[in-house]
Amino acid sequence: MPEMPVTPDRPSLPAWWARRPPAAGAAVMATGIISIGLHLIGHETVSRIALVLAVIAWLALAADFVLRLVRDRERWRREAGTPPGLTAVAATTVLGTRLSLLGWQGLAEALLALAALLWPFLLVAVARNLRRGHMPGGVFLMCVATQGLAVLGSTIATALGCEWLTHAALVLFWLGIVLYGVAFAHFDLWQVARGAGDQWVAGGALAISALAGSKLVAAHEVNPYLWNSDDQGVLRVATGVLLALDLAWYCVLFVAEAVWPRPHYDVRRWATVFPMGMTAVATLMTATALDTAPGLHTTGQVLLWIAVATWLVVAAAAIVDARATARSARLGSTRPGSGRLRSGRLRSRGPR
């Protein structure tokens, strides 16, 4: 009698989702920053469409974050100790910043509180597992998550006139710069040539630092009693230097993509889109805050459309990859002798 097909233990889509790595949080970060950028240049309708996509993705990832914490504590701890685990904080702050720009300060404050609650635990967990000179670009998420709190805090503080929150954001801004130095010391520079996409975070961390600086510069313009003019001058210089370093990283990474092309899809490609979008937003905001470099705003617009185009390419590749993975899971589960699908993985059938 012919062997009957084996029914999978779970549908292929949940199986694919179960294999989703923490780095998938970068998709929320990328979509959220694209929404912010489009808002800044006046494309509000498209910006809100991107925001809806970011919210849906964030809710799905938040639910998965809680379910893993409850049902699979060991895996949760293991993933929380890796740099991509910090995307939980960074994605929450990016989404909160966009909601604050919409005037939804209550929701933005709730997301700030959630991100601030997660940040110290995840940061300490990642710091315990650092390996000098051997880390991928995701190590810079230590800086990104910290500066994300500074950006969201200063955005809310400016909207509500909350001085203590602005000063807290200032502390986080300088701490983020220190953490960038720590991350750089542990970064494998060869990732520029062979990284799977997250090497771009080396520049993106500088971009969000410049964005945080521009937000703090703008906050002082609204309330000149926050700090003295010398402090404001230091902030302006620091913001300009951070943006210049970010643009230099952008050029290096862009050239590296041409010299060492990596055309295959990897979930870490979302960590390419986010720094590209963040560089565009930081350029736009710094152009407004410093108002010293003619043409900087135009540069920011060009960089934003490049980021939007990259987002579309990566999103299309992600859909194709998800469909291919789901198809492979279905075929594998129905092929005679293939074994059952358990915990989102096919049972091994020997060495390849």
C-alpha positions as CSV (number, residue, x, y, z in Angstrom):
1,M,0.0,0.0,0.0
2,P,1.4,3.4,-0.9
3,E,2.4,5.6,2.0
4,M,-0.1,8.3,2.8
5,P,1.0,12.0,2.9
6,V,1.8,13.2,6.4
7,T,-0.2,16.2,7.6
8,P,1.9,18.9,9.1
9,D,1.5,19.7,12.7
10,R,0.9,23.4,11.9
11,P,0.2,25.4,8.8
12,S,3.2,26.5,6.8
13,L,2.7,30.3,7.6
14,P,2.9,29.8,11.4
15,A,5.9,27.5,10.8
16,W,7.6,30.2,8.8
17,W,6.7,32.8,11.5
18,A,8.1,30.5,14.2
19,R,11.5,30.6,12.5
20,R,11.5,34.4,12.4
21,P,14.7,35.7,14.0
22,P,14.8,38.8,16.3
23,A,16.4,40.8,13.4
24,A,12.9,40.9,11.8
25,G,12.2,43.8,14.2
26,A,14.3,46.0,11.8
27,A,11.4,45.8,9.3
28,V,9.3,47.9,11.8
29,M,12.2,50.3,12.2
30,A,12.6,50.6,8.5
31,T,8.9,51.2,7.8
32,G,8.5,53.6,10.7
33,I,11.4,55.8,9.6
34,I,10.2,55.8,6.0
35,S,6.9,57.0,7.4
36,I,8.6,59.8,9.3
37,G,10.6,60.8,6.3
38,L,7.6,61.0,4.0
39,H,5.8,63.1,6.7
40,L,8.7,65.6,6.8
41,I,8.6,66.2,3.0
42,G,4.8,66.5,2.9
43,H,3.7,63.2,1.5
44,E,1.2,62.6,4.4
45,T,-1.1,60.0,2.8
46,V,1.8,57.6,1.8
47,S,3.4,58.3,5.2
48,R,0.2,57.2,7.0
49,I,0.0,54.1,4.9
50,A,3.5,53.2,5.9
51,L,2.6,54.0,9.5
52,V,-0.3,51.5,9.4
53,L,2.0,48.8,8.0
54,A,4.5,49.6,10.8
55,V,1.8,49.4,13.5
56,I,0.5,46.0,12.2
57,A,4.1,44.6,12.1
58,W,4.9,46.0,15.6
59,L,1.7,44.5,17.1
60,A,2.5,41.1,15.6
61,L,6.1,41.2,16.8
62,A,5.0,42.4,20.3
63,A,2.5,39.5,20.6
64,D,5.3,37.1,19.5
65,F,7.7,38.7,22.0
66,V,5.2,38.0,24.9
67,L,4.3,34.5,23.7
68,R,8.0,33.5,23.6
69,L,8.5,35.0,27.1
70,V,5.6,32.9,28.4
71,R,6.0,29.7,26.5
72,D,9.6,29.4,25.6
73,R,11.6,31.3,28.2
74,E,14.9,29.7,27.3
75,R,14.7,30.8,23.7
76,W,13.6,34.2,24.8
77,R,16.6,34.6,27.0
78,R,18.9,33.3,24.3
79,E,17.6,35.8,21.7
80,A,17.4,38.7,24.2
81,G,21.2,38.3,24.7
82,T,21.9,39.1,21.1
83,P,22.1,42.6,19.6
84,P,19.0,42.1,17.3
85,G,17.0,41.7,20.5
86,L,17.4,45.4,21.0
87,T,15.2,46.0,17.9
88,A,12.3,45.6,20.4
89,V,13.4,48.9,21.9
90,A,14.5,50.7,18.7
91,A,11.3,49.7,16.8
92,T,9.1,50.9,19.7
93,T,10.8,54.3,19.8
94,V,10.6,54.9,16.1
95,L,6.9,54.1,16.1
96,G,6.4,56.3,19.2
97,T,8.2,59.2,17.4
98,R,5.9,59.0,14.4
99,L,2.8,58.9,16.7
100,S,4.1,61.9,18.6
101,L,4.5,63.8,15.3
102,L,0.8,63.0,14.7
103,G,-0.1,64.7,18.0
104,W,-1.0,61.4,19.7
105,Q,1.1,62.1,22.8
106,G,-0.6,59.7,25.1
107,L,0.2,56.7,22.9
108,A,3.7,58.0,22.3
109,E,4.3,58.4,26.1
110,A,3.1,54.8,26.6
111,L,5.5,53.5,24.0
112,L,8.3,55.6,25.6
113,A,7.6,54.0,29.0
114,L,7.6,50.5,27.4
115,A,10.8,51.1,25.6
116,A,12.5,52.6,28.7
117,L,11.4,49.5,30.7
118,L,12.9,47.1,28.2
119,W,16.0,49.0,27.4
120,P,18.2,48.4,30.5
121,F,17.5,44.7,30.7
122,L,18.2,44.1,27.0
123,L,21.2,46.4,26.9
124,V,22.8,44.5,29.9
125,A,22.0,41.1,28.3
126,V,23.7,42.2,25.1
127,A,26.7,43.7,26.8
128,R,27.4,40.4,28.6
129,N,27.9,38.7,25.3
130,L,30.1,41.1,23.5
131,R,33.2,39.7,21.7
132,R,35.9,42.3,20.8
133,G,36.4,42.6,17.0
134,H,34.1,39.7,16.1
135,M,30.6,41.2,16.1
136,P,28.4,41.9,13.1
137,G,26.8,45.3,12.5
138,G,23.9,44.6,14.8
139,V,26.2,45.4,17.7
140,F,25.5,49.1,17.0
141,L,21.9,48.6,18.1
142,M,23.2,49.3,21.6
143,C,23.6,52.9,20.3
144,V,20.5,52.9,18.2
145,A,18.2,51.8,21.0
146,T,19.7,54.4,23.4
147,Q,19.4,57.2,20.8
148,G,15.9,56.1,19.9
149,L,14.9,56.8,23.5
150,A,16.6,60.2,23.2
151,V,14.8,61.0,20.0
152,L,11.4,60.0,21.3
153,G,11.9,61.6,24.7
154,S,13.0,64.9,23.1
155,T,10.1,64.8,20.6
156,I,7.5,64.4,23.4
157,A,9.2,66.9,25.6
158,T,9.2,69.6,23.0
159,A,5.5,68.9,22.2
160,L,4.5,69.0,25.9
161,G,7.1,71.5,27.2
162,C,8.5,68.9,29.7
163,E,11.9,70.2,30.7
164,W,13.0,67.1,32.8
165,L,12.3,64.8,29.9
166,T,14.5,67.0,27.6
167,H,17.3,66.8,30.1
168,A,16.9,63.0,30.3
169,A,17.1,62.9,26.5
170,L,20.3,64.9,26.6
171,V,21.9,62.4,29.0
172,L,20.8,59.5,26.7
173,F,22.2,61.3,23.7
174,W,25.7,61.5,25.2
175,L,25.4,57.9,26.6
176,G,24.5,56.8,23.1
177,I,27.7,58.3,21.7
178,V,29.7,56.4,24.3
179,L,28.0,53.2,23.4
180,Y,28.8,53.8,19.7
181,G,32.5,53.7,20.7
182,V,32.0,50.5,22.6
183,A,30.2,48.9,19.7
184,F,32.8,50.0,17.2
185,A,35.5,48.4,19.3
186,H,33.7,45.1,19.0
187,F,32.7,45.5,15.3
188,D,34.3,43.2,12.7
189,L,35.3,45.7,10.0
190,W,35.3,42.9,7.4
191,Q,31.5,42.9,7.7
192,V,31.6,45.9,5.4
193,A,32.6,43.5,2.6
194,R,30.7,40.3,3.6
195,G,27.9,41.4,5.9
196,A,24.4,40.3,5.1
197,G,22.8,43.8,5.5
198,D,23.2,44.8,9.1
199,Q,26.7,46.3,8.5
200,W,24.7,49.4,7.5
201,V,23.8,49.9,11.2
202,A,27.3,51.2,11.7
203,G,26.2,54.3,9.8
204,G,22.6,54.2,10.9
205,A,23.7,54.5,14.6
206,L,25.5,57.8,13.7
207,A,22.4,58.9,11.8
208,I,20.0,58.4,14.7
209,S,22.6,60.1,17.0
210,A,22.6,63.1,14.6
211,L,18.8,63.1,14.7
212,A,18.8,63.1,18.5
213,G,21.2,66.0,18.5
214,S,19.1,68.0,16.0
215,K,16.0,67.3,18.2
216,L,17.8,68.7,21.2
217,V,19.1,71.7,19.3
218,A,15.5,72.4,18.2
219,A,14.2,72.0,21.8
220,H,16.5,74.7,23.0
221,E,15.2,77.0,20.2
222,V,11.7,76.5,21.7
223,N,12.8,76.9,25.3
224,P,16.1,78.9,25.6
225,Y,16.2,78.2,29.4
226,L,16.9,74.5,29.0
227,W,20.7,75.0,28.9
228,N,23.2,77.8,28.2
229,S,24.4,79.0,24.9
230,D,27.8,77.2,25.3
231,D,26.0,73.9,25.7
232,Q,23.9,74.7,22.7
233,G,27.0,75.4,20.7
234,V,28.5,72.1,21.6
235,L,25.3,70.3,20.7
236,R,25.3,72.0,17.3
237,V,28.9,71.1,16.5
238,A,28.3,67.5,17.7
239,T,25.2,67.1,15.6
240,G,27.0,68.4,12.5
241,V,30.0,66.1,13.1
242,L,27.8,63.1,13.6
243,L,25.9,63.8,10.4
244,A,29.2,64.2,8.4
245,L,30.5,60.9,9.8
246,D,27.2,59.2,8.9
247,L,27.3,60.5,5.4
248,A,30.9,59.2,5.1
249,W,29.8,55.8,6.3
250,Y,26.9,55.9,3.8
251,C,29.3,56.4,0.9
252,V,31.7,53.6,2.1
253,L,28.9,51.1,2.5
254,F,27.3,52.1,-0.8
255,V,30.6,51.5,-2.6
256,A,31.1,48.2,-0.8
257,E,27.7,47.0,-2.0
258,A,28.9,47.7,-5.6
259,V,32.3,46.1,-5.1
260,W,31.0,43.1,-3.2
261,P,27.4,42.6,-4.3
262,R,25.1,40.5,-2.2
263,P,21.9,40.1,-4.2
264,H,20.3,37.3,-2.2
265,Y,17.5,38.2,0.3
266,D,18.3,38.0,4.0
267,V,16.1,39.3,6.8
268,R,19.0,41.5,7.8
269,R,18.4,43.5,4.7
270,W,15.8,45.4,6.7
271,A,18.8,46.6,8.7
272,T,20.0,48.2,5.4
273,V,16.8,50.0,4.8
274,F,16.5,51.5,8.3
275,P,20.0,53.2,8.2
276,M,19.3,54.5,4.7
277,G,16.0,56.0,5.8
278,M,17.5,57.3,9.1
279,T,20.3,59.0,7.2
280,A,17.7,60.8,5.1
281,V,15.6,61.9,8.1
282,A,18.7,63.0,10.1
283,T,19.8,65.0,7.1
284,L,16.4,66.7,6.7
285,M,16.1,67.4,10.5
286,T,19.7,68.7,10.8
287,A,19.2,71.0,7.8
288,T,16.3,72.5,9.6
289,A,17.9,72.6,13.1
290,L,21.3,74.0,12.0
291,D,20.2,76.0,9.0
292,T,23.9,76.4,7.9
293,A,24.4,74.2,4.9
294,P,22.6,75.2,1.7
295,G,21.4,72.2,-0.3
296,L,21.3,69.8,2.7
297,H,17.6,69.6,2.7
298,T,17.6,68.6,-1.0
299,T,20.3,66.0,-0.2
300,G,17.9,64.6,2.5
301,Q,15.1,64.4,0.0
302,V,17.2,62.5,-2.5
303,L,18.4,60.1,0.1
304,L,14.8,59.5,1.3
305,W,13.6,58.5,-2.2
306,I,16.6,56.1,-2.4
307,A,15.5,54.6,0.9
308,V,11.9,54.3,-0.3
309,A,13.0,52.5,-3.4
310,T,15.2,50.1,-1.4
311,W,12.3,49.5,1.0
312,L,10.1,48.4,-2.0
313,V,12.8,46.1,-3.3
314,V,13.4,44.5,0.1
315,A,9.6,44.2,0.8
316,A,9.1,42.4,-2.5
317,A,12.0,40.1,-1.8
318,A,10.6,39.3,1.6
319,I,7.3,38.4,0.2
320,V,8.9,36.1,-2.4
321,D,11.0,34.5,0.3
322,A,8.0,33.9,2.6
323,R,6.1,32.3,-0.2
324,A,9.0,30.1,-1.2
325,T,9.6,29.0,2.4
326,A,5.9,28.2,2.9
327,R,5.8,26.2,-0.4
328,S,8.9,24.3,0.7
329,A,7.3,23.5,4.1
330,R,4.1,22.2,2.4
331,L,6.0,20.1,-0.1
332,G,8.3,18.7,2.6
333,S,5.5,17.8,4.9
334,T,3.5,15.9,2.2
335,R,6.4,14.1,0.6
336,P,6.5,10.4,1.7
337,G,9.1,9.7,4.3
338,S,9.8,13.4,4.8
339,G,8.9,13.5,8.5
340,R,6.6,15.7,10.4
341,L,6.9,19.5,10.8
342,R,7.7,20.1,14.5
343,S,8.4,23.5,16.1
344,G,8.6,25.2,12.7
345,R,11.4,22.9,11.4
346,L,11.5,19.8,9.2
347,R,13.0,16.8,10.8
348,S,16.5,16.2,9.5
349,R,16.9,13.5,6.9
350,G,20.6,13.1,7.1
351,P,23.6,15.2,6.0
352,R,23.4,17.3,2.9
